[in-house]
Amino acid sequence: MLKVAVFDDVVAARAEQFHIPGLTVEVFAHADDAPVVCARGGFDVVFMDFAMGPGRLDGATAVRDLRAAGCRAKIIGISSDPAANALMRTAGADDALGSKSHLRSYLVHIGATHQRAS
């Protein structure tokens, strides 16, 4: 099973849960302590929202902090703003989703790909 972390205030506020074959998914409302959370959780894939509310780290800073802490997980930015996704890629994200509405389908895709490879 792939371990996936989703750092997104909106997904957390909706209390969205993802039951996808091949994946264990945990959702976090902010990324202020993302390096500690990721080190403890041993995540394979991290989805990072760019804007997680006033007073919270932005996604680019969180991605930079994760990479500086040695995080080797695949990191995917999530923002409908192309400039925000570009900032997260520059900070070390591997890829970006242009919309949160694509999150579930992307998770299904990586779960199915992982199961076929196992």
N, C-alpha and C positions, 0 to 999 in steps of 0.2 A: 504494500500500500504506500502510495505517495502521501507525504504530509504536506498540507497546504495551509498557509496563513493568509488571511485577508485582513488588511488594515484599512478600514473604511467606516467612517462615522455613520453614514446613511444606512449601509447594510446592517451595521450593528443596531442602530435605532429601530430598524424594521424587524429585528430579531430573526433575520433570515438564517435558515439552516440549510445546509447542502448535504444531501444523502446521495452520493454519486459513487457508483461502483469503482473500486480501485483507488479511491481517495479518502483521506481523513482531513476534514476541513475545519479550521478554527477561525472565528471572526473576532477582531479586536476593534474597539471604538476609536483608538488613536494609536500613533506610532511613537509617542514620546520615549518609550522604553523598548523600542523594537529590537535593538541589538541584544538586550538581555532576554527578551521573550524568544527571539529566534535561536539564540544559543541554547537555551533551556529546552526549546521545543523540537530542535533538530529538523526544521522544515526543509523540504526539497524545493518548494516553489513558494514565492511570496508575491502577493498582489498588493500594490501600494496606491492608495488614493492620493491625490495631490493636496486637496484642501480638506482638512479634518476639523475645522472649527477654530474660532478665536482662541489665541493662547496656546494652540497646539503646533507641533512641528509640521512643516509642510512636507509633502512627499519627497521632494528633491533632497532636502536636508536629511530625512530619514533614510533614504537610499544611500546617500553619502556615508552616513553613520554606520549603516549595516556593512557596507564594503570596507570601511576603515576598521571595523571590528573583526574582519575576516570572513564575513558571511559569503559562502560560495553557492547559495541557493540561486535558482533562476528567479530574477525579480522582474515583475511586469507592472508597469505603471498603469493607472486607471484614471483617465480624465477625458472629458469631451473637448477640452482646450488643447489644441495641438502644441501650443507653446509650453504648456505645463508638461505634456508628455515629452517634449524635447528636453526640457530641463531635467526630468527624471532620467532620461537616457544618458545625458551628459554626466549626471551624478553617478551612473553605474548600472541603471536598469538595463536588462537585456532586450526588453520589448515593451510595447504599450498597447492597451486597448483604448479605442476612441470613445467608448461608451460603457457605462455600468450595465446597460441592458445586455451586453455581450458576455458578461461575466459567467453566467450559468452555462451557456453553450460552450464557452472556452473550457470551463472546468470539465464538462462532459467529454469534450474532445481529448483533453490530456489524460483523463481517467481511462478512456477507451484505448488510447495509444499505449499507456502504461500496462494495461491488462494484456494487450496483444504481445507486448515485448517480454512479459514475464513468463 
